[in-house]
Amino acid sequence: MRRVSLFLILLILVAGCSSKEPSPSVVSEKEKVDFACSSFYFLWGTQAEYQRAYAEALEAYEKALICDPEADYIKRKLPVLMLKMGDFAAAEKWLLAAVEKEPSNRTSFLILLADIYIQQEEFEKAVDCYKQILSDEADNEVAVVKLAVLYSLMRQNDLAQQLYEEYLQTHPRSYRILLSQALFFRKNRKYNEALVRFEKALTMNWSVELAYDVASLYSQQRRFSEALRLYDAIIAKDAFDERAILNRAYVLYSLGKREESERDLLRLRQFAEYPDSIDMVLAWRYLQEDRIEEAKEILQDILSEEEENIDALHALAFIAYKEKNYQKSLGLLEKISPLKESEKALSLYVAVLRELKRNDQAISLLRECIDEKNSRYPACYGLLASLYQEKDDSDAALNLLGQAVVLYPLNAQLRYEYGLMFEKLGRPQEAMTQMQEALRLNPDHADSLNYIGYVWADQGKNLDQALNYIIRACSLKPGNPYIIDSLGWVYFRLKQFEKALKYLEESASYEPGDPHIFDHLGDVYLAVDDKKNAVKAYQKAYDLFTNQEDKAMVRKKLDALLQ
């Protein structure tokens, strides 16, 4: 019915537009074009295209071009429509002919042609299209950006970088190219280079959204002072920008300015669209600062307004878990319905069941989660594998994680857990393979960086690279006692004993219950000829170790010192 109505309207339009014909003596070539006819078929084609009747649309556009052969906006429709129909060959043929016949539209047709080649993964042909454009128009920034991005896609980063640099030598204030190069550096994890370009782009064309992106990157790199500068600039333009105030509070907290951060959050709460979300941030902050009662008060206030608030229930359940009130934690978690919609709540629920020695129930829950394809989480595989391992069913754990990495091939955390399982089964080479794959998937995966660096340090090889890996892991997870232990251990292997001692003592203060840390600490004390503290550290390690082989190893060190 809609199509019939449109047809009648168009018919009236055509009739109205052609009711009076001008004298042949005053008609120019352009005026001989039948615009009414062209408009009629163009609108018909547009309607058909919206209804996905592509063959009908193509026929209408072709008729529109007969009426107005010079209508560029219609010409550009044809190859796009052919692509929608999946006829790549026809689109390519049409564009190749158009490139030769119409030099005035050569650039736009070459860009469309390159898009076709990229979709078909014929990258070299696409490169040639962009090079043709640049040979005609060396200043065409769209072609420069598209070619550089294509080089990056082809993993020819040197060519992409060369293209950017050559263009910037002659156009140093090209905003588009600077921004594209910054994104290129960020994609390739050259963050310092990216930030230099982003800052230049900001000085040329400051915008709130770009400032957000740059501030976020500074935060990721733990360069919080620079991030704070940008958030202050955003807030100076809009004192009620909720996103900027919230991010500023995070940065202040990371800089150790906790009181100022809290003041920002309390001020934000007064006008925030969703004050409950600010309350949740405050509650988790108070938990981190061991201000438990203040956190509980906020969370109870949230629940008084919304009894089934998932975040508040989860936080209170977490508090009960930390207080070893497992039954209370379980009861709070069971109010989250459905539980499996919250990955964090599900993980905590499994942890509570383990503490209550209800592992079989946890296994059933996780199996059910994994069986539901539309709602399962990658974390379910790691949790279930650890439960299998507790039951001494390492084969089941390994098989499960093997399935997981196939289902989630880009998940670095699952690769890491798969590697740990190989390590526990005494298969170190396969463990290292998985850890390196995890690092390939995510070069900022702190635990994989730490694992590889520690293994190299323990083996006394690749020590400089091991140090770089572990320093990077420390920056990603500051205060982690196990990574700090690794840092001390690699310094020990590098014979930098004073640094080794500093970090191992710090690690032991954070984690006084780990025997490996005290074993390492004993080795360092011995290296600096502090036998008294070496004996204390070895004795602590001996007392903490439960494995008899480990105990025997430390006992041997103690006996050698006590002789």
Secondary structure, 3 states (H helix, E strand, C coil): CHHHHHHHHHHHHHHHHCCCCCCHHHCCCHHHCCHHHHHHHHHHHHHHHHCCCHHHHHHHHHHHHHHCCCCHHHHCHHHHHHHHCCCHHHHHHHHHHHHHHCHHHHHHHHHHHHHHHHHCCCHHHHHHHHHHHHHHCCCCHHHHHHHHHHHHHCCCHHHHHHHHHHHHHHCCCCHHHHHHHHHHHHHCCCHHHHHHHHHHHHHHCCCHHHHHHHHHHHHHCCCHHHHHHHHHHHHHHCCCCHHHHHHHHHHHHHCCCHHHHHHHHHHHHHHCCCHHHHHHHHHHHHHHCCCHHHHHHHHHHHHHHCCCCHHHHHHHHHHHHHCCCHHHHHHHHCCCCCHHHCHHHHHHHHHHHHHCCCHHHHHHHHHHHHHCCCCCCHHHHHHHHHHHHHCCCHHHHHHHHHHHHHHCCCCHHHHHHHHHHHHHCCCHHHHHHHHHHHHHHCCCCHHHHHHHHHHHHHHCCCHHHHHHHHHHHHHHCCCCHHHHHHHHHHHHHCCCHHHHHHHHHHHHHHCCCCHHHHHHHHHHHHHCCCHHHHHHHHHHHHHHCCCHHHHHHHHHHHHHHHC
